[in-house]
Amino acid sequence: MEAAEITTAGTVAEGATVWLTGLPSAGKTTIAHALAERLRAGGRRVEVLDGDEIREFLSAGLGFTRADRHTNVQRIGFVAELLASHGVLALVPVIAPYADSRAAVRARHRANGTGYLEVHVATPVDVCAVRDVKGLYAKQAAGELTGLTGVDDPYEVPQDPDLRIETEGHTVAESAAAVHALLVERGLTT
């Protein structure tokens, strides 16, 4: 079988894309890597398509205009759908600030019969600013950066995600477990 993985039990493991959207420093990538580790330990094929790495290698040269952000999201969505159509769970921790960009990625998956789940990593902007993993909020506050998603550039909160994770007050392990439970519920892993 080409489009899906055969598990050791002889059943087909279906691929899917799990898009983790949220503000910068919300915890998307941390949750994705914790989930990937858990899934790999269970024998699942998993790839994490980190937004920063994709920008460096696949979307180099794109800026942060609305059009460039849309192009970046579509490129990542294409790669994720390709992986998922071949039995891989593609975990995509990417801000994807605009609802229409996320909807286009979902539509591409649907048109190809590939699973797609949207997870909103709902961390308040003030908590993200304290975490400030990359120093973006500090640069924005100092006037060294403009166009920071959720501060001076819009973030369109998903209205109906498959899962919303409130990270404040929850551990990474608890957040990853919530996404894992969704995958089990949808029949995408055991």
N, C-alpha and C positions, 0 to 999 in steps of 0.2 A: 504494500500500500504506500503510495507516494505522499498523499496529502495529510496523513496523520501518523502519529507515533504508535507503534505496537508495544503495549506494556508487557511486563514479564508474566502477567496473568493471561495474556492473549487477547485482552480487550483493547479497543482503539482509544487512545487518549486524544481528545479533541483540543485543538489549539484555540486561542482567543487572545484578544488584546484587553488589557486592564489599564485604562488611562487614569492616572492619578493627577488631578488638577487641583491647583490651589496657589496661594500667594507665594512669593519668594520666601524661603526659610520656614515654610509651613510644615515640613517634614516628609514631603513626597518621596524624595530619593532615599532617605533613611528607611522609610517604611518599605519601599520597593526592594531594597537590598535585604532587609530582614525577611521579607516574604519569599524572595528568591532563594535564600538559604534554606528556609523551611521546605519549600517545594522541591528543591534539588535533593534534599535529604530523603524525601519521599519518592525519588526516582523520576521526577518530572523534568522535561526539557524546558528551560526558562531562559529568557534573555531580558536584560534591563536596558532599555533605550533611554539613557540619561540625556536630558535636554542640553546640558552644557557640553557633553561630548559630541552630540549631534551637531550643535552649532559650530564646534571646532572642525569637525571632519566632513559633514554632509552639507551644512548650510553656511560655510565660511563665506564671508562677503555680504551676508544679509545683515541689515541693520535692525532697528526696533520700531520701524513705522508699522502701522496697522497692516499694510500690504505685505511687508517682509515677515511679520509675525505669522500672518495667515499662510504664506508660502512655507515657512519653517514647519508649522503644524501639519500642513498637507504632506510634506516630504516625510516627516516622522510617521504620520498615519499610513502612508504607502508602505514603508518598510515594516511597520508593525503588522499590517494586514498580510503582507507577504509571508512573514515568519509564522503568524497565526494560522494561515491557510495550510501550512506544512506541519501542523501539530505542535507548535511551540507556544507556550504561554509568554506573550510579550508584555512585560510590565513597563509602562511608559510614564515616568514621573516628569511631566512637562507642564508648565504653567498653563499654556493655551488659554489666554485671557478672554477670548471672544467666543460667545456662544455659537455664532455661525460657523466658525472654524471647527469647533468640536462637533457640531452637527454634520458638517461635510465629511469628517472622518468616520463618524458613525454610519452615515449613508453609504460610504464606500464599502465598509464592512458588510452592511446589510445586503447591498447589491451583489456582493460576492459570496454571500451565505456564511460569513465568518463571524464568530462570536465577538462581541464588544461590550465591555462593562465600563461605566464611568464612575469613578470614585472621587468624591469631593473631599479633599483634606482641608477641613474647615478650621483653620487656625486664625484667631483674630490678629489684625494687623499689628496691634501693640505687642502681642506675644512674638510675632515674627520679627519685629524690630529689635526686641531684646535678644532673640536667638542670633539674628543677623550673621548667619554662617559665612557669607561672602563679603560682609562689610558694606552692602548696598544701601541699607537704610542710613548708616552713618554718612556715607558719601552724599546721599540725597539731602540729608539734614544740613550738611556743610555746603550745599550748593554746588557740589562737584558732579552731580548726576541728575539728569532729568529723565522723565519717562519711566519711573519705577512703578511697576504694576501694583495697583492697590493704593498707591499714594498720590502720584500725580499723572497716572495713566490708568484707564479703567480696567477693572477685573469684573467680568460678568459672571456672577455666582450661578452655578448650575441650578436650574429650577427643579429638575426631577432626576437627580443622579441615581444610579443603582444602589449606591451606598454613600452616606455622609459620615465622615469620621471627625469627631470633635477631639483634637489631639491634646488640648489643654487639660491637664490632670490625668492623662492616660500615658502609659508607657509605650515605647515603640513596639514591644512584643504584643501588647494588647491591641494596638492598631493593626499590626500585621495579621494577628489572629482574626480580627474582624473581617479583613479582606479574604483571608483563607476560608472562613466560614461561608462567605458569599460564593466563592468558587465551588465549594462542596455543595452548597444549596443548588447551584446552577448545573451541577454535574460535570464540572470542568476539572476536578481533581478529587482525590479521596482524602 
